[in-house]
Amino acid sequence: MPYEFSSIIAEELNLPRKSVKATIKLLDDGATIPFISRYRKEATGALDEVAVHLISQRYEYHKALAKRKETILDTIKSQDKLTPELKKRIDETFDAAVLEDIYMPYKPRRRTRAQMAIEKGLEPLAKMIMSQTLDSTKDVAKKFISKEVPDAQSAIDGAKDIIAEWMSESEKARSIVRARYIRSAEISSQVISGKEEEGRNYETYYDFRSPLRLTTSHRLLAILRGQNEGILKVSVSIDDDEMIDRLARMFGKSSASAEISKLIRSIVKDSYRRLIRPSIESEVLAAAKAKADDAAISMFADNARQLLLASPLGHRRVMGIDPGFRTGCKVVCLNEQGDLLFHDVIYPNAPQNDYHGAAFKICSLVDRFGIEAIALGNGTASRETEKFLDSLRFPHKVQVFTVNESGASIYSASKIARDEFPDEDVTVRGAVSIGRRLIDPLAELVKIDPKSIGVGQYQHDVDQTKLKDALTYTVESCVNSVGINVNTASKELLSYVSGIGPALASYIVGYRSQHGDFKSRDELLNVPRMGEKAFQQCAGFLRIPGAANVLDTTAVHPERYELIHRIAADNNTTVDSFVRNPKLMQNLDLTAYFSKEVGLPTLTDIILELEKPGRDPRSVLEKNVEFDDSIHDIRDLHPGMVIQGVVNNITQFGCFVDIGLHENGLIHISQLSDRFVSSPADIVSVNQRLTVKVLDVDYLRGRIALTLKDVPQNPR
């Protein structure tokens, strides 16, 4: 029996049923999450993107659950065991674990000990024993001796196997054990003998024990990684004796004889240890792992979002430098669109120390190509190269920015990079990526796997499908919140725009190459495979700077153009006048334009967009952090020093800070504030500049402990 998804999801998420129902209908009609949250606010009750995404996730869960129910009902029906009561229970169950418990007695399974005993004709004996009315089992068991059952004890043993399986299929028994595991289970880990030296990274967990429900997600993931690498032996346990006592009371009857009571208890013990416990232990650990995965993925996605939405320099002529020592610094010159104009290598650092030759070359290139800014990678030799650049007298003003180069090597060896620069080697491609990250981080970072952009910690340990889905959603959200210039965007960037995807992105780039820049949004309809539906979903997120129609440069959707022109005409002006003089819109009576499809949320968005057409929601790019010139090596640090740094990664146990050395410093979550901190993300963000104090330095292991406590922060 189908059930109403919207009512269930509305209750789960505490959202209005009407809003959820409208969102589900839009999703079924093929609308994307960015489109729904931006352009269908009247239908959804102005639900934001987060709420729409949650509805989408729960909708997919319930659709999958409904499909599973159909399979279960068909299987039970084929066994002629489907009763109206059983069907009703299945229809009304929305918990996947409970559903599987209901299904377990009917689930086709491999040939078990119980199944073999049934084939020997021992099921009637099992039923007699389970009735607990016998005084003695041996006399009755003798009646079941056969060619396959040589003696009475063999008959009893077979019956015990059948009863043990019945007990393991008891929904009530499984529920009791599951509840106890969820509430009281402890996870423990011990180092495997002989692995002590190999597993030094897991030393914290060599003899570890903690309530499973209180074990933080990063600890659980670390323990499970140690188990997977063969370093740790891990177990999840409860008080087995107490649980066996409870199940024996549940299955036993007070009227049973002492012999039968003892037999039932022995069967309970076997069923629990051999069948129930391993199943529930795996289930509960999997659930804890899934919860830890969700927390790690959420943190990773938040970090990725902050990197993707990092401040862009904008379309300026940029020099990209990938620093190095022995192999030199790779230098590229890019135009305003990020196209490669020239590349070379300089050797200002040891061992060559060609300071003068490098200085002449850099200044000549700055002058020749009109370079306005330099993007310097933050890898090996970055500090030394930055010092060299700071010492130069450029022919005109040039700003130097340090750029996070994580993932540049991934891009440089990728098919995307080879297609872009088939005649250049990986070093040139990597330097181009560094330069482009300064011009527009979002446009460049979408070209690499989000797992490789330099944030996160457990991305290789979590559910890879869930991670991929979360990161894809994050990238799509960032791309659509910023808006894309359709005349300069790469195929990779376009593929993340609402309603487009890789195939249509290729057609857009191909059309642009053949016909030149798009002059209007309407021209997008000439692109092969660009149907009305795809156009509806993507048009509002694509910008055409310099278009004759000013609305084509904004986030206003084409479906509202006629309305805006009508508003302008009613006020004896034009849309262009609104843009040139936003004050004209201050006293507009918007209520006159309300309709079923258009209300205050949409009209407010339109007015804000006309006030600042094509505005970029990202912040303005700031100057580099000024690291302490006296600190060049970890041995230059000592406790008590106060230094500058920038957050480059956030985890659940703290954040890592770039302090200008090869080693990052760690601010543990307990050192972020004097008050309790539930998540480091509540205090810090990626790329945030901080003043930190050195707490401790482990020179041998290269570990630097920092604190924010009692350290005044410079106002930004």
Steps between C-alpha positions, in 0.01 A plus 500: 500500500663829395541762768511877492866601482441869566324446834774271629784726383328812633476338842861375488640842408244710688402685182156602367341211311389736222858615444635146498229380260573787258874429517449130426279586203766734362768233548282246320457749216878511456576827680842530666564598860662838409211585266232409756659695785570807284206525261208311659480666840127562479433130439726375780427770757849646444686188612874553477743276313589299812135413566436407137809279502386325818156438348666357190713265711208376710288460187764274344521302825125441514481411133774240553320372811174471307677301230649272765153448647369392160777239474430373852124480444548314172738251663269429794201479267679241285533287816122528567579652840380857449216579740305829514656568842854442372443717195366780721808481723732520200306790345513698824871443571737780402813383683724291271643291788155415638381413149784250461416348840141443387624346177765275654284187561395507134832593347649243260832390641783263435481147641539537877537244778134556582397443139691172488332391824158582355585289195567210737145531633590653838273807491215321691748415778612864512138611539445252786810622682405865443153437646689419825239247611727192486649355813784334311619540143697180451202264493321717246821552300540123448192508276694714250795262455548423132768438242596871516453520880704220662399553865283703737773753579543574129125562479513737798800685357321548167187626677716742700641642175147556370389674822817714508418628154139572602629699795741695278208590273292634790433867438462561872829328586691692236340826615606435861859421404518793258371745762759379750781531245392851406480605864786312663743356245871563551754512220849381579819472301835334566815498296569174321813339637805585293339808340609749767771672296317489167187655651647792694236732352239300692682497833209678667281197426739219601290442812185701454149460641203737479119491495416473129232772513752744653786421264561801278477443129867576432607248766270232359625556146861488618439174689330339201782617272748336739294180482494509119877547491553197722635700795208481744261231616158659558191371678163637605343335804236510771451292816431163333399316819241762589355485148486119499316511835247744361437302180472175701228661711326620184500164322465279808177403678472483877299179468777316318689217667855557624640291214308696233586835663868408492469391138323821397771707669774311315317562170463871585874519572583335167253714305626821658872429462490334156214682324354806674811671641717491186213635291407783739864585571567542128181699457570737791864552401389566142248755629768669714735501200225653283444771761876566518512509120221757492681722750832474314336555161309802631822652635683423177221652289495816716878537458471443126224762477720757670789427264276505193352833607840653578542860390586542130740764371285538191598525137852642521826409330672258734837332532485153654809364676545142618799537737789256533867466585708268280253488209434874517178698509258445212365834377194553278336819374121498458258748346180621665315181402774269628639415155869408490715770337853393593694269731856473627710385798700708748754390764506763777542243781768252604693327358526726190424829682466686169345802668589760238406288199166408661430862598567627147280233347204557738506879460529467121198265487296728728567791264459302175165339590354773720490271805287644781537228765717199580356171627765310696438136596533423869706181458872432529716817482197728525634712788839541329341593167263744667796673665669523159187651342457750783852628433429585134426846358236434238446738205150565634291403803466124538340318792634162612254242635574157645265239360416156640635263237342178636377292210692695233710191429179295470367746243829521309500123435127478420331454164346846540847657523632293210207609285557865594878492457595202282842649419603595854642284779353449846714773659357767271144375548547507879624862492203596279264347756663703779461822299139427411414428862581860577282632215202280594547214751157353428550481123832317544425272794198344327746335260637263764345237722370687808675238717833641379458869577689489828238473775361213706668212674299181468376537142645163403338319795140614464225368273626607159155520339372730775817708482472539124132599525572754777794658318316512168212677672745740668670589172164546325378718785812721484494532120133595489519740794776696325364486144706426191615711206388274215751659261810415706400193703675171435310185414572370852358812665191504278427136577421593862243764403139410579345291223811474279731206576812387307334422164313830462806688631699358209235617253502852652880526472487361147232749395702784656813393310310489173282812529692723743377643829134478594328835461188414700350226713246427227789396276560204733189342348697460175744261670440136398319302774402821681128437547248722675535303826879524509481870411253560783732331751827664393423844354484689828843376605676596176620858457575687177704810595457784253171361363261748339236395752635592843290224656719243322787610727302431817356207694148602396337210318380562140151386599473825703627741232151594383392573858799728561438695180136538604602633843736748331232611251243545777745737667577693179859378480712219357686204642829666402398805703431278800854364475662842452299653783398235761327770706213484250407164646493604863135600517350246259167345604586135432167365628337603173709235324433208733364184340485130572844455343661826609497636853713714728799256512547499121437873460744577781767288329438686174536843662823398676640365174419818308669708769829312440477314169717190482638553849747239621411365847865421575703730722778731387847346476733597785877539507728215604546413864831644617688207655776563751826550305702354786327162471627279219511158664301315768802534729453878493177451698472482876203499741355841575572655159211696347493477120272550200337219303214408271258207543543250217301201629231430758437162659270384777780514757638843408647697214834508321673833452760599241767697687740524206687176564497158336313377810152629585408582857197341670253686719322222689128555551566551872733792417263691272311675779455521875140384454382159385531454124288229336655549156813688391300637207303708753819695579719499189470476123731395219729788387431694821799697630589442863745613762606187690725406790737204491415251776743220427739381228591137436811546286553129431148431375453842343192587706408853607228564758337844493233682699257788455436537873592843636634605161348829375400488133575782261178650361460427129 
